[in-house]
């Protein structure tokens, strides 16, 4: 398994070689190589953490972000408290 993963990673790196980071990520996105729900969870956890560091209560940060993203409070809360 590890050897196959290494081959796949090498192929991806060779394909994106010498591209600026933003362009490489955009290319991966367009090719369907990124897991959009996982990226969304990453955004949610980082954004809630940022807001809490800036003094906002966690519950309020989750509530506000769910409104901004147009999704349920439970979805944002689940991303924040998930172990993944």
Secondary structure in CASP SS format (residue, H / E / C, confidence):
PFRMAT SS
TARGET T0000
AUTHOR 0000-0000-0000
METHOD secondary structure of the structure
MODEL  1
X C 1.00
X H 1.00
X H 1.00
X H 1.00
X H 1.00
X H 1.00
X H 1.00
X H 1.00
X H 1.00
X H 1.00
X H 1.00
X H 1.00
X H 1.00
X H 1.00
X H 1.00
X H 1.00
X C 1.00
X C 1.00
X C 1.00
X C 1.00
X H 1.00
X H 1.00
X H 1.00
X H 1.00
X H 1.00
X H 1.00
X H 1.00
X H 1.00
X H 1.00
X H 1.00
X C 1.00
X C 1.00
X C 1.00
X C 1.00
X C 1.00
X H 1.00
X H 1.00
X H 1.00
X H 1.00
X H 1.00
X H 1.00
X H 1.00
X H 1.00
X H 1.00
X H 1.00
X H 1.00
X H 1.00
X H 1.00
X H 1.00
X H 1.00
X H 1.00
X H 1.00
X H 1.00
X C 1.00
X C 1.00
X C 1.00
X C 1.00
X H 1.00
X H 1.00
X H 1.00
X H 1.00
X H 1.00
X H 1.00
X H 1.00
X H 1.00
X H 1.00
X H 1.00
X H 1.00
X H 1.00
X C 1.00
X C 1.00
X C 1.00
X H 1.00
X H 1.00
X H 1.00
X H 1.00
X H 1.00
X H 1.00
X H 1.00
X H 1.00
X H 1.00
X C 1.00
X C 1.00
X C 1.00
END
